[in-house]
């Protein structure tokens, strides 16, 4: 089954619903990371409701596309998206970070649709490379999408993984950097300047597309 692509206007409506879910979840939990979740809403909406091939009724479908949330603290945006996509009940979202809930501060494999638990920053791209390489070896045509935070790029393992993907010619892998300019302790450019970011990835032999939220160049 391929995910049905919905019209642009409905994508915008999905984004509004997911933003609302995130704010309500965090208000109910009285803790969490709103910025990292809210900045990634349009990215997940575009993937789950327009681009990715997946089936909420069969979360373990072998031919599904995979999504890896490397910046695991943004779990609320993933949970809200999975709920809107039909993987979990929307009513469950208000259990975020509560005792005995499967919706915790980072993604958990107990949640249908979660491919990677996340947590320690910097390891998601490596995990996504493993999934993409497995698909290539098994001659599967699924794609793997990894969402990284820009502050997460301070981690050296990210750059080790960035070197590995071109080496194995993983054309079935897409890495997306949520360039919101903020990490836990402040602005990214004050903590560890990373510009010119696009040119760094190009130097690692990646095909780079810059997106400003409305258009790509």
N, C-alpha and C positions, 0 to 999 in steps of 0.2 A: 504494500500500500504506500502511495506517495501522499505526503501532506498536501491537502488542498490549499492552493494559494488564494488568499482573500484580497479584496480590493483595497487600494491605498487608504481610502476613508475609514475602512474597518480596522486597518492596521493602527491608525491613529486612535481609534476608540479603544482598541486593545491596550495601547500604551497608557491611556488615561486610566483604565481599569486597574492595570498592574501597578501604576504609581499609587493609586488609592489603596490597593491592598498592602503595599509596602509600608505606607505611612500608618495605616491602621494596625498592622502587625507589630510594628516597632513601638507604637503608642501603648498597645496592650501589653507587650513584653517589658516596656520601660527600659529597654537596652537594645543595643545593636548598632549597625553602621548604615545610616541612611544615605550618605553621600555616595559611597561605592555602589550601592544598589540602584539609586535613582539615575546615576550617570550611565548605567548600562541597559536601561529599559528598552530603548529603541533597537539596540543591538540584538537582544534576545527576541523581541517581537519580530524583527526581520528574519531571524533564523527559524524560529519555531512556527511562524504562521505564513511564511513566504518561501523560504529557501530549503530548509531541511526536510529530508525524507524520514518520517517516523510514524509510529502507530501507538497511540496511548493505550490501546487495548492489548498490545503486545510489546511491552517495554523491552523485552529481551530478543526481539526480532533480529536475527543475525544480519540482515541486510540494511538495518537502520543506519542513518547518519549518527555520529556521536558528537556530543557537546561536552567539553571539559571546562568547568569553571575553576580556573587556576587561582583566582583571587577569592578564596573560599569565604571570606567575611561578607561577601555580597550574596550570601545564601538567600536572603529574602527575595531578591529579584528572580532567582531561579525557582524558588518554591511558588511564588505568585504566578510565574509563567507556566509552570507545570500544572498548576491548578486550572488556569484559564484554558490550557490545552487539553484538559480532561484526564490527567494522570492521577490527581488526588482531589478530594472534595475541597471546594472553596471554603467551606465551613471549618476545615482543619487549620487554615492559615492562622487563626487567632490563637493557636496553641504554641506558636513560636517560642522557643526557649523555656517552655514550661516542663516541669518534671514529668517523665514518662512519655513526652511527646517525641515523635520521630523527626520533628522539625526543630533542629537545634541551631546553634550559632554558625555552624559550617555544614555543608551538605553531608548526608549520610546515605549509605547504600540501602538502608531500609526504605527509603523513599523511592517509589517507582519513577523511573526516568533519570535518576542520578547515576551517571557513569563513573564519577570520580569523587571521592570524599572531600578533597581539598583540605585546607588547614594550613600547614606550613607553606609559606609563600615561596615561589620559585620552582616548584616541582611539577606544575601542571603541564607545561609544554613538553617535558620529558615523557610524562604519561601519555600525552596525545601522540607523540612520535611513536611510542610503542604500539598504540592502537592502529595508527596509520601504516606502520611497517607490517603489522600482522595482516592487515587488509591486503596490502600489496603481495605479501607472500602467499596468502590464501586465494589470490586473484578475485577478491571482492571489489565491488565498485562503490562501496560506501565512502563518504567523506568524514573527516574529523575536523571539528572547529574548536579551537582553544581560545578562551578569553583571558587575557592577562591584564593586570593593573599596571599603570605606569610606574608607581612606586616599587612594585614588585621587580622591576628591571634592575634594581640595586643588587639583586641576588645573582651571584656568579653562575649558578647552574643554568639560569635562563640563557646565558650566552653560550654555554657549552651545548645546550640543546639546539640553539639557533645555528650552530655550526654543523650539527649532526643531520638536520633535516635535508639540506641540499646535498650532503654527501650520499644519502640514501635515495635521493631523487623522489621525495615524497610529494608528488603532485596532488595527492589526495588529502593534503593537510593545509588548513588555513589558520593562521594565528592572528588574533585581533587584539590590539592594544587599546584599552580604554584610557585615552589620554585626557583625564580630567584635571591634571595638574596638581593634585593634592594627595598626600599620603598621611599616615597616622600622625606624624610629628610636625607637619607643616607642608609648605609648597615644595613640590619635587625639585624645582630648579634651585631652591635654596639649600636643600638637603644633599642632593647629588645631581648636579646638572647633567642632562642626558641629550640635549640637542647638539648637533642635528640628528634627530632620532631616525628619520626615514633613511638618511644616507648611511647610517650605521647598519641597518638591516640590509640595505642594498649591497653593502660591502661584504655581508655574509652570504651573498648570492640568493637573496630572497626577491621575489617579484613583489614590489611594494605599491600599494594604492593608499593614498591619503583621502580620508573622508571627513568632511566638516559637519556631518549630521544632515546635510541637505543634498550635497553633490559630492562626487568623487573626482580626483584629478590624478 
